[in-house]
Amino acid sequence: MTKTTASAPVLSPRALNRATLDRQLLLRRSGLSAKAAVGHLLGLQAQNVKPPYYALAARLDGFAPEELSELMADREVVRIVTMRSTIHTHTAEDCLTLRPLVQPARDRELINFRKGLQGVDLDRLAVLARELVEAEPRTMKQLREALLAEWPDADPQALAIAARCKLPLVQVTPRGLWGRSGQVALTTAEHWLGRPAGPASAGPAPAGPAPAGPASTGPAPAGPASAGPAPAGPAPAGPAPAGPAPAGPAPAGPAPAGPASTGPAPAGPASTGPASAGPAPAGPTPTGSTSTGPAPTEPTLDATVLRYLAAFGPASVKDMQTWAGLTRLRDAFERLRPRLRTFRDENGVELFDLPDASRPAEDTPAPPRFLPEFDNLLLSHADRTRVVPKEYWGRSWQGNQAYCTLLVDGFLAGVWKLTGDTLVVQPFDRLTKAQQKDVTAEAQRMLATLHPGTPYDIRFGTVVGG
């Protein structure tokens, strides 16, 4: 992380907390539509079906889960692997723009599977996989079996991951719809949305502090029929650290959502050096692939930097690299430096921000919020002490199980779960009577939004120990 001059204003963790909560629509609920909110937030973590709905319920005033479900059914939002090699819910516009932006990271991911891809022509694999999933949506099992017929000596899982890395594969509905079940069936984003991918899809950069999602272009043309209902897909693969990154390599988010995953898979090591991180991991490159892939075009990358700051700023170069799972972003920040303000944190790390963005006072009230597992608020900065107190680092998951999280006074304060007709809240420390009352009120609001008409018992469980 780059140190800046002593003249830049210092932002305390609490000041960064309030600014980030405001950008994340968590300081007060927003009147944005679900689509505009998904666009402003640059997507929602979606390893499972429900988290995007809970994420919006915590952020939007008047949100109903049917709103997001209808957007998905109309192909105005989609589920696709993007940042940090994890599944996100994106607007159609961002799906077509951000997926190409992170292609270098997907190419580097393939290096981990080079042994299982020896002798595989990845360009031919991409062509064949595209033909298969555009003929009809395919499950990962179906895709593996079809590709294995072409390359019988290859590792089946590596073949399917290669297809996911080389192609922008979206999960077709009914997967992702509220209150419905559907297996993971895939086709290409271009085929599902009826539009080509690329920089032309990029929306305008933010012009000020007001979050503005991309404009709706109406339902996409009808596409292939989805696979019929089936049991829900696999659970999220592994936890992500929720505190400041420890020295040495550390995961930057939930593990990649590869096929047939039954447990955590390693995410690439986080950069521990300067923001302009070094080259990709050494080693032979699979046939037909490059080690880093094409560099993103400057206009698309620069616009995404500005949008990241609008949703997650103030932030360092390494913060955005952690969010995106990319390296070598320093040049983009330097190009934009004349248009940005700079600050530093208490460790002297340089932070960038939009000049007119909101940075509320440290004493601005922050109501309790119930967030889903792997919410991007906890995953999108290299130093997460702006949200996660150091003493609570690592306590929002156990093994490969991530917990839904509770914010009190803007910071991680506990975990929660719905079990049958009971919502159990487990704080990390004792709550005052006033805090418990506020948490209960927020729980009632969340339940009324997502499960109207269903009675729930709200209980405070044993404090979760360290």
Salt bridges, closest charged atoms under 4 A:
ASP22 OD1 - ARG28 NH1 2.78
ASP61 OD1 - ARG445 NH2 3.11
GLU76 OE1 - LYS35 NZ 3.23
GLU93 OE2 - LYS35 NZ 3.56
ASP94 OD1 - ARG307 NH1 2.81
GLU109 OE1 - ARG106 NE 2.98
GLU109 OE2 - ARG164 NH2 2.26
ASP123 OD1 - LYS166 NZ 3.93
GLU134 OE2 - ARG130 NH1 3.06
GLU136 OE2 - ARG138 NH2 3.94
GLU145 OE2 - LYS141 NZ 2.61
GLU150 OE2 - ARG124 NH2 2.65
GLU190 OE1 - ARG130 NH1 3.68
GLU298 OE2 - ARG335 NH1 3.54
ASP302 OD1 - ARG335 NH2 2.66
ASP319 OD2 - ARG386 NH2 3.68
GLU334 OE2 - ARG330 NH1 3.08
GLU334 OE2 - ARG337 NH2 2.89
GLU350 OE1 - ARG330 NH1 3.78
GLU350 OE2 - ARG337 NH1 2.84
ASP353 OD2 - ARG23 NH2 2.68
ASP353 OD2 - ARG359 NH1 2.60
ASP375 OD1 - ARG59 NH2 2.84
ASP409 OD2 - ARG14 NH2 3.04
ASP409 OD1 - ARG18 NH2 2.63
GLU442 OE2 - ARG29 NH2 2.48
GLU442 OE1 - ARG369 NH1 3.43
ASP457 OD2 - ARG459 NE 2.56
